């Protein structure tokens, strides 16, 4: 979702993503509702 901030609030991150015991947040395209063929290229015009 647009405007998502990841890594700032681990309790919120744990609700949507996988967070390791050391605080690393794992995010996949599927978790963001995207797949390899529909993800936007942020550098594209």
C-alpha positions in Angstrom: 0.0 0.0 0.0 1.3 3.5 -0.8 2.7 5.3 2.2 3.8 2.2 4.0 6.6 2.8 6.4 8.5 -0.3 7.3 11.0 -0.6 10.2 9.8 2.3 12.3 7.2 0.5 14.5 8.0 -3.2 14.9 4.7 -3.9 16.6 2.9 -2.6 13.5 5.3 -4.5 11.3 4.6 -7.8 13.1 0.9 -7.4 12.1 1.7 -7.5 8.4 5.2 -8.9 7.9 7.6 -11.4 9.4 10.0 -9.8 12.0 13.0 -11.8 13.2 14.0 -12.0 16.9 16.7 -9.5 16.1 14.2 -7.0 14.6 14.8 -7.6 10.9 11.6 -7.1 8.9 11.1 -9.5 6.0 8.9 -8.1 3.2 8.1 -9.9 0.0 6.2 -8.5 -3.0 3.3 -10.9 -2.2 3.0 -9.4 1.3 2.6 -6.0 -0.4 -0.1 -7.4 -2.8 2.3 -7.3 -5.8 3.8 -10.0 -7.9 6.8 -10.0 -10.2 4.8 -9.0 -13.2 2.8 -6.1 -11.8 5.3 -4.4 -9.4 6.1 -0.8 -10.4 9.6 0.2 -11.3 10.2 3.3 -9.1 12.8 4.6 -11.7 10.4 4.3 -14.7 9.1 7.4 -16.3 
